[in-house]
């Protein structure tokens, strides 16, 4: 069987290689497994996620069902073992990508959830919602560790869908594991630190829709409804040795294993991102 992607010469660049046809509605998002396996997950308004194996000529391996409404976005954990999917009706789902089964549904948002991103060590998960909030979760326990509010005072649950000039559209983790960027309909881009509940920097941006950090974390790119892409220099900070050690440990140890370590409680809290 031919390998994917096939070897091509310059004259063949731009040639269609595969057309994956199975969704019955708009495909809203795509994400590759970061382990290089060429596993692709697609998220659709048909309420499903589909798992494709591009090494096997785009064979559809699995359909992930559980969403009761549109699926807006999805993201792999850095080790490719877990997938987060978010969508309408407050939905945040975590999936085991070895068994293709649902791990848990995360409860907390009060409106549609439209974006998600894992931290570089996989210990944290950020979700953005029309309820004007970004939540930082522990994906291994389902606990909310931090809330980044975009409306003050925050709306009560019954009014969380009404502040449509503060809807959060996108969220992205920096590769330093310390900073998070968010875009909202109040014409602002915000930079947050994971240990502060207020923005460390803000900048004007109209019609923001999506954002992503550069690989080295020095630049944030943001796309808008009007077809533009803007770039910002991001807050820079030399990570502490403690934080670098924490990230190294959390890349290989989930929260449950960390909590079993015979170490002082304050160290456990730090490793669990609870202080």
C-alpha positions as MATLAB code, in Angstrom:
seq = 'XXXXXXXXXXXXXXXXXXXXXXXXXXXXXXXXXXXXXXXXXXXXXXXXXXXXXXXXXXXXXXXXXXXXXXXXXXXXXXXXXXXXXXXXXXXXXXXXXXXXXXXXXXXXXXXXXXXXXXXXXXXXXXXXXXXXXXXXXXXXXXXXXXXXXXXXXXXXXXXXXXXXXXXXXXXXXXXXXXXXXXXXXXXXXXXXXXXXXXXXXXXXXXXXXXXXXXXXXXXXXXXXXXXXXXXXXXXXXXXXXXXXXXXXXXXXXXXXXXXXXXXXXXXXXXXXXXX';
ca = [
       0.000    0.000    0.000;
       1.292    3.438   -0.898;
       2.373    5.599    2.017;
       0.767    8.934    2.843;
       1.792   11.540    2.070;
       3.257   10.192   -1.157;
       6.507   11.504   -2.533;
       5.797   14.258   -5.012;
       7.877   16.401   -7.282;
       7.443   20.152   -7.590;
       5.034   19.838  -10.526;
       2.639   17.816   -8.365;
       2.570   20.255   -5.442;
      -0.977   21.474   -4.931;
      -2.518   18.282   -6.294;
      -5.494   16.900   -4.378;
      -4.367   13.800   -2.480;
      -7.504   12.722   -0.617;
     -11.127   13.753   -0.291;
     -12.644   12.487    2.961;
     -16.392   12.213    2.515;
     -18.648   11.101    5.343;
     -19.888   14.073    7.360;
     -23.428   15.184    6.564;
     -23.032   18.800    7.697;
     -20.478   21.615    7.798;
     -17.028   20.598    9.097;
     -16.020   23.221   11.661;
     -12.583   22.091   12.800;
      -9.704   19.689   12.100;
      -6.820   18.540   14.269;
      -3.931   16.129   13.690;
      -2.577   13.932   16.460;
       0.742   15.540   17.489;
       2.534   12.185   17.690;
       3.059   12.110   13.921;
       0.723    9.161   13.380;
      -1.263   11.024   10.694;
      -4.475   10.447   12.628;
      -6.895   13.282   11.831;
     -10.044   14.224   13.745;
     -12.799   16.313   12.169;
     -15.561   18.131   14.077;
     -18.884   18.850   12.412;
     -22.293   20.396   12.759;
     -23.674   16.872   12.258;
     -22.968   16.412   16.003;
     -20.104   13.954   15.482;
     -16.327   13.749   15.428;
     -14.734   11.402   12.921;
     -11.313    9.822   13.211;
      -9.386    9.275    9.973;
      -6.169    7.364    9.306;
      -4.303    9.128    6.524;
      -1.673    6.376    6.427;
      -4.479    4.035    5.341;
      -5.709    6.103    2.387;
      -7.911    8.218    4.658;
      -9.838    5.278    6.106;
     -12.410    6.425    8.681;
     -11.542    4.543   11.868;
     -14.211    5.717   14.294;
     -17.179    8.013   14.806;
     -17.267    9.702   18.222;
     -20.853   10.362   19.313;
     -22.065   12.181   22.394;
     -22.701   15.769   21.375;
     -26.371   16.677   21.193;
     -25.716   19.699   18.988;
     -23.073   21.244   16.733;
     -19.419   20.461   17.458;
     -17.408   23.663   17.116;
     -13.823   22.695   17.864;
     -11.489   19.909   18.998;
      -7.909   19.585   20.246;
      -5.501   16.753   21.039;
      -3.504   16.582   24.240;
       0.261   16.863   23.576;
       0.786   13.109   23.991;
      -2.163   12.335   21.656;
      -3.842   10.166   24.302;
      -6.769   12.508   24.918;
      -9.057   14.622   22.743;
     -11.199   17.533   23.853;
     -14.257   18.502   21.832;
     -16.527   21.484   22.487;
     -19.799   22.638   21.045;
     -23.261   24.078   21.442;
     -25.373   23.489   24.543;
     -22.461   24.027   26.990;
     -20.742   20.856   25.793;
     -17.154   19.988   26.748;
     -16.186   16.335   26.209;
     -12.947   14.457   26.852;
     -12.184   11.316   24.853;
      -9.728    8.462   25.342;
      -8.034    8.204   21.955;
      -6.551    4.782   22.616;
      -9.975    3.219   23.193;
     -12.097    5.855   21.386;
     -14.374    6.149   24.394;
     -15.658    9.150   26.326;
     -13.730    9.858   29.523;
     -16.024   12.502   30.981;
     -18.176   15.520   30.242;
     -16.951   18.723   31.892;
     -19.721   20.745   33.528;
     -19.421   24.458   34.245;
     -20.077   26.659   31.208;
     -23.469   28.349   30.788;
     -23.533   28.792   26.996;
     -22.050   27.369   23.800;
     -18.367   26.457   24.076;
     -16.491   27.382   20.905;
     -12.751   26.794   21.408;
     -10.346   24.645   23.422;
      -6.609   24.143   23.815;
      -4.321   22.029   26.008;
      -1.274   23.368   27.804;
       2.091   22.143   26.459;
       2.456   19.617   29.274;
      -1.138   18.366   28.956;
      -1.894   19.155   32.603;
      -4.316   22.010   31.823;
      -7.158   22.569   29.384;
      -8.531   25.970   28.360;
     -12.071   26.382   27.004;
     -13.729   29.538   25.663;
     -17.475   30.151   25.736;
     -20.173   32.602   24.772;
     -20.867   32.841   28.521;
     -18.037   35.466   28.569;
     -15.604   33.118   30.344;
     -12.464   31.128   29.723;
     -12.106   28.210   32.104;
      -8.832   26.483   32.921;
      -9.539   22.844   33.804;
      -7.609   19.906   35.131;
      -8.554   17.429   32.378;
      -7.566   14.480   34.571;
     -10.045   15.312   37.340;
     -12.590   17.597   35.656;
     -11.971   20.391   38.191;
     -12.081   24.068   37.212;
      -8.795   25.581   38.411;
      -9.211   29.143   37.167;
     -11.766   31.432   35.543;
     -10.831   34.294   33.213;
     -13.833   36.608   33.046;
     -14.456   39.067   30.200;
     -17.409   40.861   31.823;
     -17.467   42.410   35.288;
     -19.349   41.612   37.321;
     -19.732   38.207   35.636;
     -23.262   37.431   34.428;
     -25.373   35.067   36.484;
     -26.126   31.749   34.746;
     -29.604   32.841   33.671;
     -28.127   35.874   31.876;
     -24.873   34.275   30.692;
     -26.080   34.082   27.103;
     -27.210   37.670   26.911;
     -23.930   39.586   26.977;
     -23.221   39.037   23.307;
     -20.748   41.928   23.173;
     -18.465   39.875   25.440;
     -18.735   36.453   23.796;
     -15.337   34.783   23.840;
     -14.442   33.476   20.380;
     -11.035   31.859   20.760;
      -8.428   30.748   23.267;
      -4.838   29.581   22.861;
      -2.098   28.365   25.211;
       1.405   29.746   24.773;
       4.196   27.214   24.471;
       5.758   28.499   27.689;
       2.795   27.023   29.570;
       2.400   30.295   31.485;
       0.314   32.474   29.181;
      -3.104   32.191   27.560;
      -4.577   34.458   24.878;
      -8.290   35.070   24.335;
     -10.374   36.988   21.793;
     -13.795   38.395   22.642;
     -16.491   40.418   20.930;
     -15.668   43.484   23.024;
     -12.957   44.276   20.440;
     -10.085   43.179   22.656;
      -7.388   40.539   22.679;
      -6.250   39.621   26.185;
      -3.106   37.949   27.461;
      -3.424   36.114   30.779;
      -1.046   34.350   33.140;
      -2.218   31.045   34.561;
      -1.510   32.291   38.091;
      -3.333   35.642   37.768;
      -7.081   36.238   37.393;
      -6.690   39.476   35.434;
      -5.108   40.180   32.021;
      -1.427   41.040   32.062;
      -1.780   42.805   28.717;
      -4.622   43.864   26.387;
      -4.754   45.138   22.816;
      -7.541   46.360   20.515;
      -8.938   43.957   17.920;
     -12.234   44.239   16.075;
     -14.090   41.208   14.716;
     -11.651   38.705   16.211;
     -12.445   35.079   15.425;
      -9.405   32.845   16.012;
      -5.868   33.050   17.397;
      -2.690   31.002   17.708;
       0.761   31.457   19.223;
       3.917   30.990   17.177;
       6.046   27.963   18.055;
       8.448   29.999   20.190;
       5.569   31.900   21.821;
       6.899   35.313   20.814;
       4.042   36.201   18.437;
       0.270   35.834   18.548;
      -1.608   35.716   15.239;
      -5.323   36.558   15.168;
      -7.779   36.194   12.305;
     -10.879   38.346   11.904;
     -14.309   38.209   10.286;
     -13.249   40.803    7.722;
     -10.450   38.660    6.270;
      -7.452   40.174    8.060;
      -4.710   38.573   10.143;
      -3.021   40.639   12.851;
       0.170   39.906   14.774;
       1.257   40.953   18.261;
       4.455   40.629   20.207;
       3.446   38.629   23.279;
       4.315   39.102   26.956;
       7.698   37.528   27.554;
       8.917   36.099   30.792;
      11.716   33.696   31.594;
       9.981   30.682   33.191;
      11.185   29.818   36.659;
      13.136   26.638   37.240;
      10.215   25.434   39.364;
       7.786   25.872   36.483;
      10.087   24.108   34.016;
      10.433   21.193   36.436;
       6.655   21.126   36.910;
       6.073   20.943   33.169;
       8.636   18.138   32.816;
       6.902   16.119   35.520;
       3.384   16.785   34.260;
       4.248   15.700   30.730;
       4.557   12.141   32.027;
       2.374   12.098   35.163;
      -1.396   12.719   35.345;
      -2.877   14.415   38.388;
      -3.843   11.154   40.081;
      -0.236    9.919   40.039;
       1.095   13.284   41.222;
      -1.247   13.235   44.199;
       0.191    9.880   45.301;
       3.755   11.193   45.496;
       5.240   11.256   49.055;
       6.027   14.968   48.984;
       4.874   18.017   51.012;
       1.329   19.270   50.401;
       2.517   22.641   49.091;
       4.641   20.907   46.457;
       1.661   18.749   45.505;
      -0.493   21.849   45.100;
       2.145   23.478   42.921;
       2.555   20.398   40.714;
      -1.242   20.213   40.415;
      -1.461   23.896   39.327;
      -3.542   24.713   42.405;
      -1.289   27.525   43.645;
];
